[in-house]
Each structure stands twice: as structure tokens, then as C-alpha cells.
Amino acid sequence: MEPDAPRPSEALHYKLYGVLYHHGQSADSGHYTVDVLHPNGDGGTGEGWLHIDNEAVSPVRHEDVFCDTEHDERCAYLLVYCRTPTET
């Protein structure tokens, strides 16, 4: 077993870093955008979400990334997670 590999009994922890959205009726038509977590996305000291749409980049609220998809036209197409250190 690798030294930094988790033991089978340890729970793994992940953090969401990106959401790729599809806007449209089918995968071969429509438009794609992405929300990404940036270390200084709030313009200062903490993390913040950024919305990227073609060449435009703008801040987006946490609440807008984790939205009510029943009332939103976006469809999450791909979620990007990174494994985080397990607290001891």
C-alpha cells in the first residue's frame, strides 16, 4: 500500500471545484458554461466561485452554483471534485 493512500476503513473526503453546464435541448446543440472555485475568487482573502461563459468571467454566488435545478434551465453535465486531506 502506498504511504499516502487511504486505508480501506478510512472515509474519503472530496470538495467540489467545478460544475460544467449544458444549456440547450441536446448535447450536439446548445451552449456550455462552467462555474469554478477559485482560491481568491471573492477578490480578497477567501475562496469564491467564478462563472465562465465563452470569454466572459464573472463572480457568482455560492447559492447560484448550488441552485434549484427544477426551476433552472442549466443542466449539470460534469462535476469536478478533488480529494481533500482527511482530518485526524
C-alpha positions as CSV (number, residue, x, y, z in Angstrom):
1,M,0.0,0.0,0.0
2,E,1.3,3.5,-0.9
3,P,2.2,5.6,2.1
4,D,-0.3,8.4,1.3
5,A,-3.1,6.0,0.2
6,P,-6.1,5.9,2.5
7,R,-6.6,2.8,4.5
8,P,-9.7,0.8,3.4
9,S,-11.5,1.7,6.7
10,E,-10.9,5.5,6.3
11,A,-13.6,7.7,4.8
12,L,-12.5,9.7,1.8
13,H,-13.4,13.4,1.6
14,Y,-13.9,15.4,-1.6
15,K,-14.6,19.0,-2.4
16,L,-16.4,20.4,-5.4
17,Y,-14.2,22.6,-7.6
18,G,-16.2,22.9,-10.8
19,V,-19.5,22.4,-12.5
20,L,-19.9,22.2,-16.3
21,Y,-23.3,23.1,-17.5
22,H,-25.1,22.4,-20.7
23,H,-27.8,24.9,-21.9
24,G,-30.0,23.5,-24.7
25,Q,-32.1,20.6,-25.9
26,S,-29.4,18.1,-26.9
27,A,-25.6,17.5,-26.5
28,D,-24.9,18.3,-30.1
29,S,-26.6,21.7,-29.9
30,G,-26.8,24.4,-27.3
31,H,-24.1,26.1,-25.2
32,Y,-21.7,25.1,-22.4
33,T,-20.7,27.2,-19.4
34,V,-18.7,26.4,-16.3
35,D,-18.6,27.6,-12.6
36,V,-15.2,27.1,-10.9
37,L,-14.0,27.5,-7.4
38,H,-11.1,30.0,-7.3
39,P,-8.8,30.5,-4.2
40,N,-9.2,34.3,-4.4
41,G,-12.5,34.4,-6.4
42,D,-14.1,36.8,-3.9
43,G,-11.4,39.4,-4.7
44,G,-9.8,39.1,-1.4
45,T,-8.8,36.5,1.1
46,G,-11.1,33.5,0.6
47,E,-12.5,31.2,-2.0
48,G,-15.1,32.3,-4.4
49,W,-17.0,30.9,-7.4
50,L,-16.4,32.3,-10.9
51,H,-18.8,31.8,-13.9
52,I,-17.1,31.4,-17.3
53,D,-19.1,31.8,-20.4
54,N,-17.0,32.0,-23.6
55,E,-14.7,35.0,-23.0
56,A,-16.7,36.5,-20.1
57,V,-15.6,35.7,-16.5
58,S,-17.7,37.0,-13.6
59,P,-18.2,36.3,-9.9
60,V,-21.1,34.0,-9.0
61,R,-22.7,33.5,-5.6
62,H,-22.4,30.1,-3.9
63,E,-26.2,29.9,-3.8
64,D,-26.3,30.2,-7.6
65,V,-23.8,27.3,-8.1
66,F,-25.9,25.1,-5.8
67,C,-29.2,26.0,-7.3
68,D,-32.7,24.5,-7.5
69,T,-32.3,22.7,-10.8
70,E,-36.1,22.1,-11.0
71,H,-36.5,25.8,-11.8
72,D,-33.3,26.4,-13.7
73,E,-32.6,25.9,-17.4
74,R,-29.0,24.7,-16.8
75,C,-28.2,21.0,-16.6
76,A,-25.1,20.0,-14.8
77,Y,-23.2,18.0,-17.3
78,L,-20.0,17.3,-15.4
79,L,-18.9,17.8,-11.7
80,V,-15.2,18.1,-10.8
81,Y,-14.1,17.0,-7.4
82,C,-10.7,16.9,-5.7
83,R,-9.9,14.6,-2.8
84,T,-9.1,16.6,0.3
85,P,-7.0,15.6,3.2
86,T,-8.7,13.6,5.9
87,E,-8.9,15.3,9.3
88,T,-7.2,13.3,12.0
